[in-house]
């Protein structure tokens, strides 16, 4: 009884730390998006968005290959020594993957500078390279903190990464020195500092030989996660590269900045992605398919319903919100805000079906749903952007998310009917 109470109290403390961390991350992301959009303008923010969209791809691919297999496999290992070995091997693999993404960023940014494809300097190259290496590492550290229920470390890592950006952005703008190069360099400097602090605090041993073992043992799950998240990124984020010739860099900047006003939901989604798969795996291990479905339906209805209560007022007052936060230059794009809210609502509804399939280790359905959603988005984006401008990009993502949700719902319902 005492042991059970200790576990319960420990989990409650962890949840409190996680909530504090997400308030911090959501608040900082919200401020950073507003400040960058205001200070850089639609065109400058559009170039910044094209870089950060690529980095989000790096983070998602890294999480798919390394982080998600870690938190998927760990709950099924009752032995503590086996878990430690799994973490060490996962860390080694993460270092190699981050190095690969950092090299890709360095090559791509260097080509942009040499060909004058964008208004970047050597400082921007350094900043983008460093953050492309460190941001996937930080995502892995977050997943480890969720796995170990180490809320204090989670909060400290994110504070060291995000708070300095807000402070330095305001300081540079006050002295007239905030530029696109500075925006990218800030992410590089703060992400390096956060990674060094994380390695020192967690005291993780680095044995690169363990990377090969991790990849071989978890390749099937990594492959399914990588395929699903890659095409999901392509259908929801990467489509800005297809739409850019139609709406221009300023249109991309407007789309990303207005949609970014709902960025706090990304932090909430990341929290759910790190916490709920572990809970779903426990429910499935103890109660089987029937209990897992009940848990998915109950938690999904409650949390998605709460999200809708928050997003409806945002949709009603979209024009006023955009004008107040981003300025008059972005008011004409305010319809993007409520369409983005619809997209986020569909994504949240899909999450519980994804957690359901992850708990049962049936990851191929997640990959299929992501591919289907990406295909729908990609097929529609050019026509939608031509007809509706930047808001058309948002509508194409809504269609893709809806297609993914319908496929997962049909697959799970069909299997449940057979059983």
N, C-alpha and C positions, 0 to 999 in steps of 0.2 A: 504493500500500500504506500509506504514512504517513497519507494523508488518510483512508483507511478506518479505521485504528486510532484516529485522533483522533475520528471520528464515534462509534465504538463506546464509547470511554472517556467521551465527552461524554454519551451516553445512559445509561451506567451511573451516572455522577454524578447525572444528573437523576433516575433511579429512586431513588437513595438519599435525595435531598432530598424526593421525593414520599412515600416511606415515612415519613420523619421527620414530614412535614406531617400525614399521615393518623393517625399515632400521637397527635400533638397534638390534632387535630380530634376524633378518636374519644374520647380521654380527657376533653377538655373537655366535649363533648356529653354524655358519660356522667355526669360530675360535675354538670353543670348540671341535667340531668333529675332526678337523685336529690335534689339540694339543693332545687330548686324544689318537687318533690313533697312532700318532708318538711316544708318550711317553710310551704307554702301549704295543704297538705291536699288531699284528693280534690276538694272543691268549688272551692277557689281555683285549683287546678291545672287543673280543667276549663275555667274561664273563660280562663285563660292559653292552654290548648290550642286553644280555638276561635279565638283571635286568631292564633296561630302557624300553624294550619292554613291560614287565609286567606293568610298571608304566604308559606307554602310554595307555594301556588298562584301567587302573583305571581312567585316565583323560577322555578318550572317553566315558566310561560308565557313569561317573559322569555328563558329559555334556549332555548325552542323557537323563538321568533321571531327571536332575534338570535345567541345563542351557538352553538347547534348548527349553523345554516347556516354560520357562520364556520369552525368546525373541520371541517365536511364539505367545504366548497369549497376551503379553503386548500391541502390536500395536492395538489390537481389543478392548482395554479398554480405552474409551475416558476420563473417570473420573480419576483425578489425585490421589484422595484418594484410589481408588481401585488399582491403580498401586502401590502405596506405600505399601499397604497391601500384594499385590502379591510378591513384592520384599522381604519384611520381612519374609513371609512364606517360600519363596524359599531359603533364607539365612539359616533359621533354618534347612530345609531339607538337604541343602548342608553340614552343619556341621556334621550331623549324617552320611551321606554317606561317607564323608572324614574320619571320625573316623573308620568306618567299613573297608575302604581300608587300612588305616594305621595299623590296627590290623592284617589284612591278610598279609601285607608285613612283619610285625614283626614276625609272626608265620613262614612264609616261609623262611625268612633269618636265623632265629634261627635254623630251621631244617637243613639248609645247613651247618651251622657252626658245629652243633653237630654231623652230619654224615660225615663231611669232603667231602661233595659233591662238594664244590668249595673253593677256597682260600680266604675266607672272615674272618674278625675279628669282634669283638663286635662293633668297630667303624663303620664298614660297615652296621651292623644291625641298629644302631642308625640313620645313615644317610639315609638309604633306608626307614626306618619307618617314619621319619620326612617328607621327600620329598613326600612319598606316601600319606600322609595326606594333605600336603600343596599345591602340584601341582594341584590337582583338585579344591582346594579352589581358587588358583590364576586364573584358567581358568574361574571360576564363576565370579570373580571380573572383568575380562576382558569383559565378556559378559554384565555385569552391566554397565561398562563404555561405551560400544558401545550403549547400550539402552539409557543411559542418555546423550550421546554425550559429555562425559567428557574425552576428549583427553589428557589433562595434567596429570590427575591421571593415565591413562593408561600407559603413557610413564614413569612416576616415578615408578610405580609398577614393570614394566619389567626391568628398569635400576637397581633397587635394587636387583633383582633376578639374572640377567645375568652378569653384569659387574664385580662384585666381583669374580665370578668363573674364568673368564679369567685372572684377575690380580693374584689371589691366585695360579692358576695352573702354571703360569709362574714363580712366586716366589718360589713355592715348588720345581719345576723342577730345578731351578737355584741352590737351596741348596741341591739337591739330595734327596728330601723327597716326591716326587710325586709317589703315589702307587694307586692301584685299590681301596683300602679302603679310601684313601684321595679323590679320584674322587667321590665316593658315598657320603662321609661326606660333601663335599663342597655343593652339591645340597641340602642336608638337612639343613645346616646352613643358606644358602642364601634364601631358600624358606620360612623358618620360619620368617626371618627378613622381607621379602617382605609381608607376610601375616599380621604380626603385624602392619606394616605400613599402609596396606590397610584398616584394620579394624579401625584404629585410624583416618585415613583421611576421610573415607566414613561415619563414625559414625553410623554404622548399629546396631540397637537394636537386641538383641538375645532373642527370645521367642520360645523355642523349641516346645511349644504346637502347633505352627502354622505349623510345619512340616507335621503333619497328615492331616491337611486341604489341604495343597498344593498337597500332594500325591493323595488324594481322588479326587480332582478336575481335576487333569491333568494326571491321571493314563493311560488313553487310548493313549494319545500322547506320554507320557514317555515310555510306553511299545513298541510302534512302533519304536521310536527312538532308544531305548535300543537294540531291536532285530536287527535292521539294522546296527547300529554301532558296535555291538558285533561281528556279523558274518563278517562284513567288516574288523574289526581288525584281526579276525582269518584268513581271506583269504589273507590279505596283510602284517600283522606284525607277528601274532602268528605262521605262517607257519615255522618260523625259528626254533621253537622247534621240528617240525617234521623233518626238514632238517638237524638238528645238528648231529644226528648219522651218516648221509651220508657224509657230508662235513667237520665235525669236528668243534671245537670251533674256530679255526683259519679261517676256511671258513666263518663262521657266522660273525666273526669280519671283514673280508674283505668285505663281502656283505654289512654290515651295514655302514662301513666307506666310501666305494665308493659311495653307494647310498646316504649317508649323505651329499655328496658334492652338491647335489641338494636340500638340506634342506631349502634353502631360499624360495623355492616354497611352503613349508609347512606354513611358516609365511604368505605368500601371500594368500594361501588358507584359513587360519584361519581368515584373515581380510575379505575376501569375505564372509565366513560363518557367520560372525558376522554382517556385514553391509547389504549385499544384501537381505537376507530373510526379513528384515524390509522393504526395498524398494519394493520388490515383493509383500508383503502383502498390501502395500499402493496402488500399481498399480491395484491389483485385487479388492480391496475394491471400488476404484473409477471407474474402467473401465470394470471389469468383465473378462470373459475367453478370449475373443478375444484380448483385449489390453495386457493381461498378456502374451499370447503366442507371440505377436509381440515384447514385451519388452524382453522376454527370448531369442528369436532368435537374435535380434540386439545386445544385450549386450554380449551374448555368442559367437557369431562370432568374434566380435572385440577383446575381451579379450583373448580368446583362440588363435586367430591368433597372437596376440602380444607375447604370451608365446612361440609359436612355433618359432618365429623369434629369440628368445633368446636361445632356446634349440638346434636348428640345429647346430650352431657353436660348442656348447659343445659336441655334438655327433661326429662331424668331428674330433675334436682334443682331444678325450677322453683319449688316451694313454698319450699324453703330459701333460694334466691337472692332471691326477692321479699321474704321476711320480713327477711333480713339487710340488704338495701339500702334498701328503701322503708319498712319498719316493719310492725307488726301490722295497721294499718288497711287494708293492701293485700293481705294474704295470701289473703283469700277470692277474689281475682281472679287467682291465680297461673296458672290454666289458660290464660290469655291468652298467657303467655310461650311455651309450646311450640307453640301454634297459630300464633303470629306467626313462630316459627322455620320452620314448614312453609311459610308464605306467602313468606318471604324466600328459601327454597331454590328455590321455583318461579320467583320473579322472576329469580334468578341464572341458572337454566337458560334462561330466555327471553332474557336479555341477548345471548347469542352469536348467536341467530337475528336479533335486532334489528341487531346490528353487521353481520351478513352482508348484510342487506337495505340498510342504510345505505351500505355500501361500493359496492353496485351501483346506488345512487340510486333504489331501488324503495321509496320511503318510504310509498306509499299502503297497502301491506300492514301497516306498523306502525300506521298510523291505524286500519285496520279491526280489527286485533287488540285495540287499546286500547278501541275502541268496544264490541266484543263483550264484553270483560272487564268494562267499566264497567256495561253493561246487566245482566249476570249478577249483579254485586255489588249493584246498586241494587234489582233485583227481589227479592233474598233478604234484604236487611239488616233490614227491618222485621219479617219473620216470624222470622228468626234471633234478633234482639235480644229480641223478645217471648218466645220459647221459652227462650233460654239466657242472657239478660242481656247484659252487656258482652262476654263471650266470643263471643256470636253475631256481633258486628261483625267480629271476627277471622275467623270461619268464612266470612262472606260475601266477605271479601277473598281468602281462599284459593280459593273457587270461581271468582271472577272471574279471578284470575291463572292458574288451571288452564285456563280457557276460552281465554285469550289464547295460552298456550303451545301448546295443541293446534291452534289455527288456524294459527299460524306453522309448526309442524312439518309439518302437512298440506300447506300451500302450497309450502314449499321442497322437500319430498319429491316432490310431484306434478310440479313443474317439473324436478327432477333426473331423474326417471324418463323424462320426455319427451325430454330431451337425451341 
